[in-house]
Amino acid sequence: MKSPSPTVIQHGNHGVALSTNVAEVFHKNHRNVTARIDKHIFDLDKNGTNPTLYFKRRNYLGSDGKEHRSFEMTRKGFDLLVLSFNGKKAFSYKVRYIDLFYAYEQAAIKIQANKANFEWLEARSIGKEAHRDYTEQGKLFLEYAEDQRGDDDYAKHFYSNLARAKLKALFAFPLDVKAARDLVSPKQLRRLEEADHIADLSLAKGMELGRPYKEIFKMAVKSINTFAELTGGVEPVSVLAANDYGSMSVAA
């Protein structure tokens, strides 16, 4: 059985770790972890510190069908919780979690830097126009798909599935970010704009030929992958603003 990996997920402009994942990674009983969190929340509140800056309740549905207590924690909460976890393996786990927290913080800084950069704003504006055209073509495709199969989940998830296919073909993200377009560079935005156009052409051609809608979707994905291969393959996306704008300072 594969050991669980340290995981930090995006929450707004920062990352949070889940008590369930921390318990699994550090080989702790989750009830003991939540009990320790309860104690920290009590002490923080008693100290006049807002506990929600550290921990927030986030219950989950267990395999038994019942709701169980769980918490999400900010970097502060994580530091407070695992401070006493010892051992060589515990140290390496801590380092991985801290690196992930730091990466999400840097991603938020890069997004802010992008939105303050004229070249990026111009590329994003042009890209939005291209994306609107892509969305209009997508609506036509959904109508086309509905005529073939009616109310179908495959068609409902068309936008998100094709968007994931484009990002996967073009870029390698070090984090699972929600605002992917806000994180890429101006040059990468222009490449993404071209991919939107390629997808438009593929959808239009497939509908013109009267192909089944699932086949059209596969054609669109294939055309995006071919475009990606011909224009440099998968590009890494940095979370550091300094990588794109040398004059920008990156806060720790």
LINVENGI-V436655 format. One record per residue. N is the residue number from 1. RES is the residue in one letter. SS is DSSP state (H for helix, E for strand, - for the rest). PHI is phi in whole degrees, -180 to 180 (none if undefined). D_CENTER is the distance of its C-alpha to the mean C-alpha in Angstrom with 2 decimals. Layout:
BEGIN
n:N res:RES ss:SS phi:PHI d_center:D_CENTER
n:N res:RES ss:SS phi:PHI d_center:D_CENTER
END
This chain:
BEGIN
n:1 res:M ss:- phi:none d_center:26.11
n:2 res:K ss:- phi:-71 d_center:23.02
n:3 res:S ss:- phi:-72 d_center:22.37
n:4 res:P ss:- phi:-66 d_center:19.15
n:5 res:S ss:- phi:-101 d_center:16.84
n:6 res:P ss:- phi:-56 d_center:15.86
n:7 res:T ss:- phi:-131 d_center:12.42
n:8 res:V ss:E phi:-127 d_center:10.70
n:9 res:I ss:E phi:-112 d_center:7.88
n:10 res:Q ss:E phi:-75 d_center:6.76
n:11 res:H ss:E phi:-142 d_center:9.83
n:12 res:G ss:- phi:65 d_center:10.93
n:13 res:N ss:- phi:-97 d_center:11.60
n:14 res:H ss:E phi:-145 d_center:11.61
n:15 res:G ss:E phi:-106 d_center:10.66
n:16 res:V ss:E phi:-134 d_center:12.75
n:17 res:A ss:E phi:-104 d_center:14.35
n:18 res:L ss:E phi:-105 d_center:16.02
n:19 res:S ss:H phi:-61 d_center:19.76
n:20 res:T ss:H phi:-64 d_center:19.79
n:21 res:N ss:H phi:-68 d_center:17.72
n:22 res:V ss:H phi:-61 d_center:19.86
n:23 res:A ss:H phi:-62 d_center:22.97
n:24 res:E ss:H phi:-66 d_center:22.21
n:25 res:V ss:H phi:-64 d_center:21.35
n:26 res:F ss:- phi:-91 d_center:24.42
n:27 res:H ss:- phi:56 d_center:26.56
n:28 res:K ss:- phi:-112 d_center:27.48
n:29 res:N ss:- phi:-72 d_center:28.63
n:30 res:H ss:H phi:-61 d_center:26.03
n:31 res:R ss:H phi:-63 d_center:28.95
n:32 res:N ss:H phi:-68 d_center:30.07
n:33 res:V ss:H phi:-66 d_center:26.69
n:34 res:T ss:H phi:-67 d_center:26.56
n:35 res:A ss:H phi:-65 d_center:30.22
n:36 res:R ss:H phi:-68 d_center:29.52
n:37 res:I ss:H phi:-65 d_center:26.79
n:38 res:D ss:H phi:-56 d_center:29.40
n:39 res:K ss:H phi:-65 d_center:31.81
n:40 res:H ss:H phi:-64 d_center:29.50
n:41 res:I ss:H phi:-63 d_center:28.84
n:42 res:F ss:H phi:-61 d_center:32.63
n:43 res:D ss:H phi:-67 d_center:33.37
n:44 res:L ss:H phi:-64 d_center:30.87
n:45 res:D ss:H phi:-64 d_center:32.35
n:46 res:K ss:H phi:-65 d_center:35.82
n:47 res:N ss:- phi:-83 d_center:35.07
n:48 res:G ss:- phi:83 d_center:34.12
n:49 res:T ss:- phi:-104 d_center:30.42
n:50 res:N ss:- phi:-68 d_center:27.80
n:51 res:P ss:H phi:-63 d_center:26.24
n:52 res:T ss:H phi:-70 d_center:23.11
n:53 res:L ss:H phi:-76 d_center:22.11
n:54 res:Y ss:- phi:-117 d_center:21.91
n:55 res:F ss:E phi:-136 d_center:21.45
n:56 res:K ss:E phi:-136 d_center:20.58
n:57 res:R ss:E phi:-65 d_center:21.74
n:58 res:R ss:- phi:-147 d_center:19.25
n:59 res:N ss:- phi:-71 d_center:21.37
n:60 res:Y ss:E phi:-139 d_center:20.49
n:61 res:L ss:E phi:-91 d_center:22.58
n:62 res:G ss:- phi:-81 d_center:24.28
n:63 res:S ss:- phi:-65 d_center:25.77
n:64 res:D ss:- phi:-85 d_center:29.02
n:65 res:G ss:- phi:83 d_center:27.78
n:66 res:K ss:- phi:-105 d_center:28.16
n:67 res:E ss:E phi:-86 d_center:25.92
n:68 res:H ss:E phi:-122 d_center:25.53
n:69 res:R ss:- phi:-70 d_center:24.89
n:70 res:S ss:- phi:-157 d_center:21.74
n:71 res:F ss:E phi:-135 d_center:20.20
n:72 res:E ss:E phi:-107 d_center:17.00
n:73 res:M ss:E phi:-133 d_center:17.87
n:74 res:T ss:- phi:-77 d_center:17.05
n:75 res:R ss:H phi:-60 d_center:17.94
n:76 res:K ss:H phi:-63 d_center:21.48
n:77 res:G ss:H phi:-65 d_center:21.68
n:78 res:F ss:H phi:-62 d_center:20.50
n:79 res:D ss:H phi:-57 d_center:23.11
n:80 res:L ss:H phi:-66 d_center:25.72
n:81 res:L ss:H phi:-71 d_center:25.18
n:82 res:V ss:H phi:-94 d_center:25.15
n:83 res:L ss:- phi:-53 d_center:27.75
n:84 res:S ss:- phi:-94 d_center:30.45
n:85 res:F ss:- phi:-74 d_center:28.69
n:86 res:N ss:- phi:-117 d_center:30.78
n:87 res:G ss:- phi:114 d_center:31.22
n:88 res:K ss:H phi:-62 d_center:30.09
n:89 res:K ss:H phi:-66 d_center:27.20
n:90 res:A ss:H phi:-60 d_center:26.16
n:91 res:F ss:H phi:-63 d_center:26.16
n:92 res:S ss:H phi:-65 d_center:23.83
n:93 res:Y ss:H phi:-65 d_center:21.39
n:94 res:K ss:H phi:-58 d_center:21.60
n:95 res:V ss:H phi:-60 d_center:20.96
n:96 res:R ss:H phi:-64 d_center:17.75
n:97 res:Y ss:H phi:-60 d_center:16.43
n:98 res:I ss:H phi:-61 d_center:17.71
n:99 res:D ss:H phi:-61 d_center:16.12
n:100 res:L ss:H phi:-68 d_center:12.60
n:101 res:F ss:H phi:-59 d_center:13.57
n:102 res:Y ss:H phi:-62 d_center:15.04
n:103 res:A ss:H phi:-62 d_center:12.15
n:104 res:Y ss:H phi:-66 d_center:10.03
n:105 res:E ss:H phi:-63 d_center:13.38
n:106 res:Q ss:H phi:-67 d_center:13.92
n:107 res:A ss:H phi:-62 d_center:10.73
n:108 res:A ss:H phi:-63 d_center:12.10
n:109 res:I ss:H phi:-66 d_center:15.45
n:110 res:K ss:H phi:-65 d_center:14.57
n:111 res:I ss:H phi:-61 d_center:13.28
n:112 res:Q ss:H phi:-64 d_center:16.60
n:113 res:A ss:H phi:-65 d_center:18.50
n:114 res:N ss:H phi:-60 d_center:17.34
n:115 res:K ss:H phi:-72 d_center:18.44
n:116 res:A ss:- phi:-106 d_center:21.72
n:117 res:N ss:- phi:-107 d_center:22.41
n:118 res:F ss:H phi:-62 d_center:24.75
n:119 res:E ss:H phi:-60 d_center:23.91
n:120 res:W ss:H phi:-66 d_center:20.18
n:121 res:L ss:H phi:-62 d_center:21.19
n:122 res:E ss:H phi:-66 d_center:23.69
n:123 res:A ss:H phi:-64 d_center:21.40
n:124 res:R ss:H phi:-67 d_center:18.83
n:125 res:S ss:H phi:-65 d_center:21.85
n:126 res:I ss:H phi:-64 d_center:23.20
n:127 res:G ss:H phi:-62 d_center:19.90
n:128 res:K ss:H phi:-65 d_center:19.78
n:129 res:E ss:H phi:-64 d_center:23.30
n:130 res:A ss:H phi:-64 d_center:22.44
n:131 res:H ss:H phi:-69 d_center:19.51
n:132 res:R ss:H phi:-65 d_center:22.07
n:133 res:D ss:H phi:-62 d_center:24.38
n:134 res:Y ss:H phi:-63 d_center:21.77
n:135 res:T ss:H phi:-66 d_center:21.20
n:136 res:E ss:H phi:-64 d_center:24.99
n:137 res:Q ss:H phi:-65 d_center:25.35
n:138 res:G ss:H phi:-63 d_center:22.77
n:139 res:K ss:H phi:-64 d_center:24.98
n:140 res:L ss:H phi:-62 d_center:27.96
n:141 res:F ss:H phi:-65 d_center:26.33
n:142 res:L ss:H phi:-64 d_center:25.48
n:143 res:E ss:H phi:-64 d_center:29.12
n:144 res:Y ss:H phi:-62 d_center:30.25
n:145 res:A ss:H phi:-66 d_center:28.33
n:146 res:E ss:H phi:-65 d_center:29.66
n:147 res:D ss:H phi:-63 d_center:33.17
n:148 res:Q ss:H phi:-83 d_center:32.80
n:149 res:R ss:H phi:-127 d_center:31.26
n:150 res:G ss:- phi:75 d_center:31.15
n:151 res:D ss:- phi:-75 d_center:28.44
n:152 res:D ss:- phi:-130 d_center:26.05
n:153 res:D ss:H phi:-61 d_center:22.55
n:154 res:Y ss:H phi:-58 d_center:21.87
n:155 res:A ss:H phi:-72 d_center:22.56
n:156 res:K ss:H phi:-59 d_center:20.68
n:157 res:H ss:- phi:-96 d_center:17.30
n:158 res:F ss:H phi:-56 d_center:18.31
n:159 res:Y ss:H phi:-60 d_center:16.06
n:160 res:S ss:H phi:-67 d_center:12.70
n:161 res:N ss:H phi:-67 d_center:14.12
n:162 res:L ss:H phi:-72 d_center:15.46
n:163 res:A ss:H phi:-63 d_center:12.47
n:164 res:R ss:H phi:-63 d_center:10.52
n:165 res:A ss:H phi:-63 d_center:13.85
n:166 res:K ss:H phi:-66 d_center:14.15
n:167 res:L ss:H phi:-64 d_center:10.98
n:168 res:K ss:H phi:-67 d_center:11.87
n:169 res:A ss:H phi:-72 d_center:15.45
n:170 res:L ss:H phi:-97 d_center:15.13
n:171 res:F ss:E phi:-133 d_center:12.55
n:172 res:A ss:E phi:-117 d_center:11.42
n:173 res:F ss:E phi:-93 d_center:8.38
n:174 res:P ss:- phi:-76 d_center:9.30
n:175 res:L ss:- phi:-135 d_center:6.05
n:176 res:D ss:- phi:-88 d_center:2.84
n:177 res:V ss:- phi:-102 d_center:2.25
n:178 res:K ss:- phi:-83 d_center:4.03
n:179 res:A ss:- phi:-93 d_center:7.01
n:180 res:A ss:H phi:-59 d_center:6.88
n:181 res:R ss:H phi:-66 d_center:10.65
n:182 res:D ss:H phi:-77 d_center:11.35
n:183 res:L ss:H phi:-99 d_center:10.44
n:184 res:V ss:- phi:-79 d_center:12.66
n:185 res:S ss:- phi:-80 d_center:16.41
n:186 res:P ss:H phi:-56 d_center:19.20
n:187 res:K ss:H phi:-63 d_center:20.33
n:188 res:Q ss:H phi:-70 d_center:17.03
n:189 res:L ss:H phi:-63 d_center:16.91
n:190 res:R ss:H phi:-65 d_center:20.40
n:191 res:R ss:H phi:-67 d_center:19.53
n:192 res:L ss:H phi:-66 d_center:16.84
n:193 res:E ss:H phi:-61 d_center:19.64
n:194 res:E ss:H phi:-64 d_center:21.96
n:195 res:A ss:H phi:-64 d_center:19.69
n:196 res:D ss:H phi:-60 d_center:19.72
n:197 res:H ss:H phi:-65 d_center:23.48
n:198 res:I ss:H phi:-61 d_center:23.82
n:199 res:A ss:H phi:-64 d_center:22.08
n:200 res:D ss:H phi:-56 d_center:24.48
n:201 res:L ss:H phi:-62 d_center:27.46
n:202 res:S ss:H phi:-67 d_center:26.63
n:203 res:L ss:H phi:-64 d_center:26.25
n:204 res:A ss:H phi:-62 d_center:29.45
n:205 res:K ss:H phi:-64 d_center:31.34
n:206 res:G ss:H phi:-63 d_center:30.48
n:207 res:M ss:H phi:-69 d_center:31.63
n:208 res:E ss:H phi:-62 d_center:34.70
n:209 res:L ss:- phi:-82 d_center:35.63
n:210 res:G ss:- phi:74 d_center:35.19
n:211 res:R ss:- phi:-75 d_center:32.88
n:212 res:P ss:- phi:-59 d_center:31.23
n:213 res:Y ss:H phi:-64 d_center:27.87
n:214 res:K ss:H phi:-67 d_center:26.04
n:215 res:E ss:H phi:-67 d_center:27.74
n:216 res:I ss:H phi:-64 d_center:26.74
n:217 res:F ss:H phi:-61 d_center:23.04
n:218 res:K ss:H phi:-63 d_center:23.57
n:219 res:M ss:H phi:-63 d_center:25.54
n:220 res:A ss:H phi:-64 d_center:22.80
n:221 res:V ss:H phi:-63 d_center:20.27
n:222 res:K ss:H phi:-63 d_center:23.13
n:223 res:S ss:H phi:-66 d_center:23.98
n:224 res:I ss:H phi:-67 d_center:20.47
n:225 res:N ss:H phi:-62 d_center:20.58
n:226 res:T ss:H phi:-65 d_center:24.11
n:227 res:F ss:H phi:-59 d_center:23.25
n:228 res:A ss:H phi:-62 d_center:20.53
n:229 res:E ss:H phi:-63 d_center:23.14
n:230 res:L ss:H phi:-76 d_center:25.81
n:231 res:T ss:- phi:-112 d_center:23.92
n:232 res:G ss:- phi:117 d_center:22.83
n:233 res:G ss:- phi:74 d_center:20.46
n:234 res:V ss:- phi:-83 d_center:16.95
n:235 res:E ss:E phi:-97 d_center:16.39
n:236 res:P ss:E phi:-71 d_center:14.53
n:237 res:V ss:E phi:-109 d_center:12.35
n:238 res:S ss:- phi:-83 d_center:13.45
n:239 res:V ss:- phi:-97 d_center:12.09
n:240 res:L ss:- phi:-99 d_center:15.79
n:241 res:A ss:H phi:-62 d_center:17.45
n:242 res:A ss:H phi:-64 d_center:20.74
n:243 res:N ss:H phi:-68 d_center:19.82
n:244 res:D ss:- phi:-105 d_center:20.04
n:245 res:Y ss:- phi:-128 d_center:22.48
n:246 res:G ss:- phi:-56 d_center:25.06
n:247 res:S ss:- phi:-85 d_center:26.67
n:248 res:M ss:- phi:-75 d_center:23.65
n:249 res:S ss:- phi:-91 d_center:23.79
n:250 res:V ss:- phi:-113 d_center:20.85
n:251 res:A ss:- phi:-76 d_center:21.36
n:252 res:A ss:- phi:-83 d_center:21.11
END
